[in-house]
Amino acid sequence: MLSLIKQRRSIRIFQDRKVEKTKIDQIVQAALLSPSSKNNNPWKFILVDDKEVLVELSDAKEGGSQFLAKAPLSVVVLADPEQSDVWIEDASIATTMLILAAQDLDLGSCWIQIRERKHSERVSSEEFIKKLLGIPKNLRVLCMVAIGYPGEEKTEKQIKERKLDDIYQNHFGNKMRISNIY
Ligand SMILES: Cc1cc2nc3c(=O)[nH]c(=O)nc-3n(C[C@H](O)[C@H](O)[C@H](O)COP(=O)(O)O)c2cc1C
């Protein structure tokens, strides 16, 4: 798990290769096995592999989503705020789980933020996606995750030396020395 975490990077270029159904199933299961507040499981997921829809979804934001047009798969992460007042945390953890599961299956992925983002001057990214995918009014869209076989190589994650200074022991300000195992 630690080396998986170290190797995970945001991948935005993908091979022109489909993701196998068994891998998709495993990724979804990882998300469904996530912890959630009061075990409410307020999330829902839309798996998109239709090329035309992916191209349309890639236009959800003014920037930062265009690469989705060339991804083989997108998971759109939804949640019901009526089921959980902490749906953002719940859905974010589920998204992290699916990203790590994808990594374990030799797939690359990248989180595309949707909540609080704009499609255009008057239309939010959420409104745009809800209309496109026929998502009911009561549900919110947190993000999308682009998934596919990596078409780019990235170096392992490195912890910036100064970030090790932000760790404290027992009381804010009491610095705790963390050895940089990376
Ligand atoms: C909440 C969140 C929102 C993000 N939104 C986007 C996005 O909209 N588009 C994008 O290309 N990357 C997005 N990313 C990926 C970050 O840019 C990336 O995680 C960061 O630059 C660190 O790089 P790494 O993932 O390779 O470690 C997002 C990541 C997180 C956690």
The ligand as an SDF file (V2000), in Angstrom:
LIG
                    3D

 31 33  0  0  0  0  0  0  0  0999 V2000
   -9.7970   17.8530   -5.0690 C   0  0  0  0  0  0  0  0  0  0  0  0
   -8.9400   17.7380   -6.3080 C   0  0  0  0  0  0  0  0  0  0  0  0
   -9.3270   18.3750   -7.4620 C   0  0  0  0  0  0  0  0  0  0  0  0
   -8.5690   18.2520   -8.6250 C   0  0  0  0  0  0  0  0  0  0  0  0
   -9.0350   18.7980   -9.7900 N   0  0  0  0  0  0  0  0  0  0  0  0
   -8.3390   18.6020  -10.9250 C   0  0  0  0  0  0  0  0  0  0  0  0
   -8.8830   19.0540  -12.1670 C   0  0  0  0  0  0  0  0  0  0  0  0
   -9.9900   19.5860  -12.2410 O   0  0  0  0  0  0  0  0  0  0  0  0
   -8.1480   18.8420  -13.2960 N   0  0  0  0  0  0  0  0  0  0  0  0
   -6.9230   18.2110  -13.2610 C   0  0  0  0  0  0  0  0  0  0  0  0
   -6.3240   18.0550  -14.3250 O   0  0  0  0  0  0  0  0  0  0  0  0
   -6.3920   17.7610  -12.1000 N   0  0  0  0  0  0  0  0  0  0  0  0
   -7.0710   17.9230  -10.9330 C   0  0  0  0  0  0  0  0  0  0  0  0
   -6.5910   17.4120   -9.7590 N   0  0  0  0  0  0  0  0  0  0  0  0
   -5.2810   16.7360   -9.7250 C   0  0  0  0  0  0  0  0  0  0  0  0
   -4.2270   17.6360   -9.0660 C   0  0  0  0  0  0  0  0  0  0  0  0
   -3.8530   18.6490   -9.9660 O   0  0  0  0  0  0  0  0  0  0  0  0
   -3.0200   16.7610   -8.6610 C   0  0  0  0  0  0  0  0  0  0  0  0
   -3.4260   15.8080   -7.7080 O   0  0  0  0  0  0  0  0  0  0  0  0
   -1.8850   17.5810   -8.0820 C   0  0  0  0  0  0  0  0  0  0  0  0
   -1.3290   18.4420   -9.0380 O   0  0  0  0  0  0  0  0  0  0  0  0
   -0.7540   16.6850   -7.5440 C   0  0  0  0  0  0  0  0  0  0  0  0
   -0.2670   15.8390   -8.5620 O   0  0  0  0  0  0  0  0  0  0  0  0
   -0.3080   14.2550   -8.3960 P   0  0  0  0  0  0  0  0  0  0  0  0
   -1.7580   13.8240   -8.3160 O   0  0  0  0  0  0  0  0  0  0  0  0
    0.3910   13.7060   -9.5920 O   0  0  0  0  0  0  0  0  0  0  0  0
    0.3680   13.9050   -7.1110 O   0  0  0  0  0  0  0  0  0  0  0  0
   -7.3420   17.5140   -8.5980 C   0  0  0  0  0  0  0  0  0  0  0  0
   -6.9590   16.8840   -7.4160 C   0  0  0  0  0  0  0  0  0  0  0  0
   -7.7460   16.9570   -6.2990 C   0  0  0  0  0  0  0  0  0  0  0  0
   -7.3360   16.2060   -5.0470 C   0  0  0  0  0  0  0  0  0  0  0  0
  1  2  1  0
  2  3  1  0
  2 30  2  0
  3  4  2  0
  4  5  1  0
  4 28  1  0
  5  6  2  0
  6  7  1  0
  6 13  1  0
  7  8  2  0
  7  9  1  0
  9 10  1  0
 10 11  2  0
 10 12  1  0
 12 13  2  0
 13 14  1  0
 14 15  1  0
 14 28  1  0
 15 16  1  0
 16 17  1  0
 16 18  1  0
 18 19  1  0
 18 20  1  0
 20 21  1  0
 20 22  1  0
 22 23  1  0
 23 24  1  0
 24 25  2  0
 24 26  1  0
 24 27  1  0
 28 29  2  0
 29 30  1  0
 30 31  1  0
M  END
$$$$
